[in-house]
Amino acid sequence: MGERPTASLSPAQRRSLETVLELLAAERASVSSVVDERAWRVHVDDSLTGLEVPELREARRIADVGAGAGFPGLVLAVALLAAVTAWVTLATRRADGWRAFPAEKR
């Protein structure tokens, strides 16, 4: 197997994603059922596997259609700082869950 997908993340990017997972776990009506020790693997590592596709890795605009809980779009936004990322979802409950987080943490 190759290098872990998160190996290319900077310490600041890792901290940002750790904060996201902490907020996810702290939210009483979480937007995900995976908020335990598996969360990094399930949400972050899995989201970053898309970077194996050169077109995604080099993209400057990304749309996460059917974003639901915000993955993989949220992780890709942190990993690909030069890209503009948009989330499109019909899952109002999940979108409302992200809006409940403090603005400075989004």
N, C-alpha and C positions, 0 to 999 in steps of 0.2 A: 504494500500500500504506500501511497505517497504521503507527502507532508500534510499535517492537519490543516483544515481550511482556515483556522484562526491564527496560524503561525504568522501571517502577514499583517496582522492587526498591531497597531502601535499601542503602547501602554494607555494612552488617553482614550483610544477607541475601545479597548478592553474595559476600562473603567466605565465608559458610557454605557456599554452593553450590560455590564454587571448591575449598573443602576437601573436599567430597564427591567432586568429580571427581578431585582429587589422590589421594585414598584409593582410588578406583576404579581409577585407572591404576597405582597402586603394588601393588595386590593381585595376587599371582602367578596365582591362579586367579580372575581377575576375573569379576564377575557380568554383565559386558557386553563385547561385542567392540569397542565404540566407546570407545576411551580416548585417542585422539589429539586433534589440534587441532579436530576436528569435534565433540567431546564436548559442548561448551556448546550448540551449535546442536541437536544430535540429542537430548540429554537435557533441557536446561533450557528452551530456547526452545520446543521441541515440547511439553513438559509444560505450559507456561504458556498455550498457545493455548486450552486449556479455559476460561480466565478470560474469554473472549469471551462465554461463556454466563452470563447474569446469575444464574441459579439457583446455579451453581457458585461464582461470585465472591462471593455473599452467604451461602453455606452455612456453618453452624456445626459440622456433622459431615460428614465425607467418608470413604468407604470405597473404597480402591483394590483392586478385586477382580481377581485374576490379576496381582498386583503384580510377580511375577517379580523383576526387578532393582531394584525400588523406584521406578520411574518410571511415571506422573507423581506418585504419592503423596508421595514424599519432597520433590520440588520444591514441590508445593502446600502441604505442611506448613510449609515455610520462608516461602512467599509469603503464606499466609493464617494468620497467627499466632493469630488468635482462633478458628480452627476446630480441632476435634479430628479427627485423621486416623488411620485404621487401615489396615493393609495385610493383605490376605488372599491367600495364595499356596500352591500345592501344589508349587512348585519348591524343594524342600528344599535343593538345592545352592546356589541363589542366596540363600536366606534364611540359610543357614549362612555364606555369604560376608560378608554384612553383620554378622553376629554376631562375626566375626573382627576387625572394626575396634575400636580402643580405645573404651571406653564414653564417654569425654569427647569423642570426635569424632562420636558418633552423634547 
